[in-house]
Amino acid sequence: MSTAPSGLSRRGFLAALAGGAAWAALGAGRALAQSAEPARTVVAVVESRRVIHRLQVKVHLLRDMVDQALMVLTGLPDPSSAWGRFVRPGQSILLQLPRLLGPELGTEGPMLRAVLASLTAAGHDTQRIRVAGLSRARYEPHLAPLPAGWSDHRVLVAGQPEQLRAYLDGVDAIVNRPVLADDADLAVGSALRTVGLPLIRRPALYAGSAAVGATLDLAGHPDVGGRVRLTLVNALRGLYDGGPWVDNTCAPEVGEVWASADMVAADRLAWSWLVAQRRARALPVPDEGDGLPPLLRQAGTRNLGQTDTRRILTRRESM
């Protein structure tokens, strides 16, 4: 039984015990409230000042950055285990690359080689990996053949049935491989754009203001966005103006690789980068009051991913 210390009355002692119990209960309540908070979406960002210089990319270092981004994202100790969170050996994988116009950024070849090296080291057979978005002249011959043409399967886009590209048939998982870029119709031309209109037969029907809704219809469809397991953003360079047409004078070297299971969160981070770059150069920034372009605002409304920066945890590491 507790006894009152010398110099403290019984009434004071009991009051102190009651106060301590209340404080402990308050602390427990706070801990419970914190544990009940929704988990934050993670975007891993790995940067290096040495990976690119004057358009020359160190592929071996870039491969290490891809591995590190996966481990930072998942918290797992090795790249093979990290890949296993998203794709398993034996699955048919599509690496969907962006379709930009005009001259190339000069980083897609090195980034592709780095991702393929990481995948094969994790036990994936290149004959079960398709790569879409490359020109035929540069297509890697040791990869799985890329079926041409259009699938018989149709999805609804803005209420219209649209054929998907045939190479999506039989794919178990999509690894979305965008670049850091802007876009004339969407404002952000990175993750959502890469698995959007380029995958359907009649993308020209949804140009201009119709592009946002059509892109989000595809992102929310189980056969398209529903198969995206991982987004790996090639942020070795970033295009802040003119996209999807590449103007190399608007594409500074950034030296980063991003990884996230949430392609909307990746685009939210891309938007923050674009805004900073455009404001630094006194370029206009689309803003309808909440600081977000329609693509991201509507993606959040449809619950396709996280757009609230308070709920996005950016984990940064340097190499």
Secondary structure, 3 states (H helix, E strand, C coil): CCCCCCCCCHHHHHHHHHHHHHHHHHHHHHHHHHHHCCCCEEEEEEECCCCEECCEECHHHHHHHHHHHHHHHHCCCCHHHHHHCCCCCCCCEEEECCCCECCCCCCHHHHHHHHHHHHHHCCCCHHHEEEECCCHHHCCCCCCCCCCCEEEEEEEECCEEEEEEHHHCCCCEEEECCEEEEECCCEECCHHHHCCHHHECCHHHHCCCHHHHHHHHHHCCCCCHHHEEEEEEEEEEEECCCCCECCHHHCCEEEEEEEECCHHHHHHHHHHHHHHHHHHCCCCCCCCCCCCCHHHHHHHHCCCCCCCHHHEEEEEEEC
